[in-house]
């Protein structure tokens, strides 16, 4: 197999894994948000006055999951240790993403749910992409 075919296989592997993980993260996050709403959590942010709609969780999760795939692909191309760099980068960005809910002024239940809803997709996406990057490095 030539280098071009190997490179294409790695891209498909990372992309395929990333898209499947994105789908899983979107479903898990949306279900968790629906469960939180069913338990009485309102996702109303005091300054905005509007509640975060359930589809909003899916859209934001999908968008930032795709951003994670792009970061993973860039690190695979330009880093000597892409899996390790990806984990550090993704965990750091996840921690930064926890700041807005903590500063939102929402009630304790909403803040707790929002923090959890940041951690749910991270728990799905980060390990999946890290595994894919490690597997690509062994080929």
C-alpha positions in Angstrom: 0.0 0.0 0.0 1.4 3.4 -0.8 1.7 6.4 1.5 -1.3 8.1 0.0 -3.6 5.1 0.6 -2.3 4.8 4.2 -2.9 8.6 4.8 -6.5 8.3 3.4 -7.2 5.3 5.6 -6.0 7.2 8.7 -8.2 10.2 7.8 -11.2 8.0 7.3 -10.5 6.2 10.5 -10.3 9.4 12.5 -13.2 11.0 10.7 -15.4 7.9 11.0 -14.5 7.5 14.7 -15.1 11.2 15.3 -18.4 11.3 13.6 -19.7 8.2 15.4 -18.5 9.6 18.7 -20.1 12.9 17.8 -23.4 11.2 17.2 -23.1 9.3 20.5 -22.2 12.5 22.3 -25.2 14.4 20.8 -27.6 11.6 21.8 -26.2 11.2 25.3 -26.1 15.0 26.0 -29.6 15.6 24.6 -31.0 12.6 26.6 -29.2 13.9 29.8 -30.7 17.4 29.2 -34.1 15.9 28.7 -33.7 13.9 31.9 -32.6 17.0 33.8 -35.7 18.9 32.5 -38.0 16.0 33.5 -36.5 16.3 37.0 -37.4 19.9 37.1 -34.3 21.7 36.0 -35.0 24.8 34.1 -32.2 26.0 31.9 -33.2 29.6 32.1 -30.2 31.9 32.3 -31.0 35.0 34.4 -29.5 37.6 32.2 -30.9 36.3 28.9 -34.3 35.5 30.3 -34.8 32.6 27.9 -34.4 28.9 28.6 -31.9 26.9 26.6 -34.1 24.7 24.3 -33.4 21.0 24.1 -32.3 21.1 20.4 -29.8 23.7 21.4 -27.8 21.2 23.5 -27.7 18.9 20.4 -26.5 21.6 18.1 -23.8 23.0 20.4 -22.6 19.4 21.2 -22.4 18.6 17.6 -20.6 21.8 16.6 -17.9 21.5 19.3 -17.5 17.8 18.7 -16.6 18.6 15.1 -14.2 21.2 16.3 -12.6 18.5 18.4 -12.3 16.3 15.3 -10.6 19.1 13.5 -8.2 19.7 16.4 -7.4 15.9 16.5 -6.7 15.9 12.7 -4.4 18.9 13.0 -2.5 17.4 15.8 -2.2 14.1 14.0 -0.6 15.9 11.1 1.7 18.3 13.0 2.5 16.7 16.3 4.9 14.0 17.2 2.6 12.9 20.0 -0.9 13.6 18.7 -2.9 11.5 21.1 -1.3 13.0 24.2 -1.5 16.5 22.9 -5.1 16.0 21.9 -6.0 14.8 25.4 -4.3 17.7 27.1 -5.9 20.2 24.7 -9.4 18.7 24.9 -9.3 18.4 28.7 -8.1 22.0 29.0 -10.8 23.3 26.7 -13.4 21.3 28.6 -12.3 22.9 31.9 -12.5 26.3 30.3 -16.0 25.5 29.0 -17.1 25.0 32.6 -16.5 28.7 33.5 -19.6 30.2 31.8 -22.1 27.9 33.6 -20.4 28.7 36.9 -20.6 32.4 36.2 -24.1 32.4 34.6 -26.0 33.3 37.8 -28.4 30.4 37.2 -29.8 28.4 40.1 -27.7 25.6 41.6 -29.7 22.8 39.8 -29.2 24.5 36.4 -25.5 25.2 37.0 -24.9 21.6 38.2 -26.8 20.2 35.2 -24.9 22.5 32.8 -21.6 21.4 34.2 -22.6 17.8 33.8 -23.8 18.5 30.3 -20.3 19.7 29.4 -18.7 16.7 30.9 -21.0 14.1 29.2 -19.8 14.8 25.6 -16.2 15.2 26.7 -16.4 11.7 28.3 -17.5 10.3 24.9 -15.4 12.3 22.4 -12.0 12.6 24.1 -11.4 8.9 24.7 -12.7 7.9 21.3 -10.5 10.4 19.4 -7.5 9.7 21.6 -7.9 5.9 20.9 -8.2 6.6 17.2 -5.0 8.8 17.2 -3.1 6.2 19.1 -4.2 3.5 16.6 -3.2 5.7 13.7 0.2 6.1 15.2 0.8 2.3 15.3 0.1 1.7 11.7 
